[in-house]
Amino acid sequence: MYLAKVIGKVVSTIKHPAYLDRKLMLIHPLTADNQPTGRCTIAIDYVGAGEGDTVIISAGPGTAAEVFGFPRAPIRELIVGIVDHTDLTKAIEK
């Protein structure tokens, strides 16, 4: 799991059946201090996230297949939560 920022929507007219009726979002991974890092990727939205939201991404093998019931779904990233806020100062104090 990791945090990412939703930076846009992805629209596709022809897609794999696992993507039907699913919202595809373009996401950018974030560092612990909310700075963009790495490359952007596409994630399926499971929680109703929107552009500009900081989200929790589950990228474990088989997560999306288990959630959506597709045994061999070609889904790597799945948006599973919307972050209200993060507080890194408490983690540093310990």
C-alpha positions as CSV (number, residue, x, y, z in Angstrom):
1,M,0.0,0.0,0.0
2,Y,1.1,3.5,-0.6
3,L,-0.3,7.1,-0.9
4,A,-0.9,8.8,-4.2
5,K,-2.5,12.0,-5.6
6,V,-5.3,11.6,-8.2
7,I,-4.3,13.8,-11.1
8,G,-6.9,13.0,-13.6
9,K,-9.4,10.6,-15.2
10,V,-8.7,8.0,-17.9
11,V,-11.4,7.5,-20.5
12,S,-11.4,4.3,-22.6
13,T,-14.1,3.2,-25.0
14,I,-12.8,-0.3,-25.6
15,K,-11.5,-2.1,-22.5
16,H,-11.1,-5.5,-20.7
17,P,-14.3,-6.8,-19.1
18,A,-12.8,-6.2,-15.6
19,Y,-12.8,-2.5,-16.3
20,L,-16.5,-2.2,-17.4
21,D,-18.4,0.2,-15.2
22,R,-15.2,1.1,-13.3
23,K,-13.7,4.5,-13.0
24,L,-10.1,4.6,-14.1
25,M,-7.9,7.3,-12.5
26,L,-4.4,8.6,-13.3
27,I,-2.4,8.7,-10.0
28,H,1.0,10.0,-9.0
29,P,2.7,8.2,-6.0
30,L,3.7,10.4,-3.0
31,T,6.5,10.4,-0.5
32,A,5.9,10.4,3.2
33,D,5.9,14.2,3.1
34,N,3.3,14.3,0.3
35,Q,5.8,15.1,-2.5
36,P,5.2,13.5,-5.9
37,T,7.7,10.7,-6.7
38,G,8.2,8.1,-9.4
39,R,6.0,7.6,-12.4
40,C,2.3,8.1,-12.8
41,T,0.1,5.1,-13.3
42,I,-3.6,4.1,-13.7
43,A,-5.7,2.8,-10.8
44,I,-9.3,1.6,-10.6
45,D,-11.3,3.7,-8.2
46,Y,-13.2,1.6,-5.6
47,V,-14.2,4.5,-3.2
48,G,-15.4,7.5,-5.3
49,A,-12.1,9.5,-5.4
50,G,-11.8,12.6,-7.4
51,E,-9.1,14.7,-9.0
52,G,-6.9,16.3,-6.4
53,D,-7.7,13.7,-3.7
54,T,-4.9,12.0,-1.8
55,V,-5.7,8.3,-1.8
56,I,-4.6,5.0,-0.4
57,I,-3.5,2.6,-3.1
58,S,-3.5,-1.2,-2.7
59,A,-1.1,-2.8,-5.1
60,G,-0.8,-6.3,-3.7
61,P,-1.1,-9.3,-6.0
62,G,-4.6,-10.5,-6.3
63,T,-6.3,-7.6,-4.4
64,A,-8.3,-6.4,-7.3
65,A,-9.2,-9.9,-8.5
66,E,-10.5,-10.6,-5.0
67,V,-12.5,-7.4,-4.7
68,F,-14.1,-7.5,-8.1
69,G,-14.4,-11.3,-8.4
70,F,-12.3,-11.7,-11.6
71,P,-9.8,-14.5,-11.0
72,R,-7.3,-13.2,-13.5
73,A,-8.1,-9.5,-13.7
74,P,-5.4,-7.4,-15.3
75,I,-5.6,-4.8,-12.5
76,R,-2.5,-3.8,-10.6
77,E,-3.5,-0.7,-8.6
78,L,-6.7,-0.2,-6.7
79,I,-7.8,3.0,-4.9
80,V,-9.1,1.7,-1.5
81,G,-9.4,4.9,0.6
82,I,-9.4,8.7,0.5
83,V,-7.0,10.4,3.0
84,D,-8.5,13.2,5.1
85,H,-5.0,14.3,6.4
86,T,-1.7,12.9,7.4
87,D,0.4,13.8,10.5
88,L,4.0,13.0,10.1
89,T,5.2,14.9,13.2
90,K,3.8,12.2,15.6
91,A,5.7,9.5,13.8
92,I,9.0,11.4,14.0
93,E,8.6,12.1,17.7
94,K,8.6,8.4,18.6
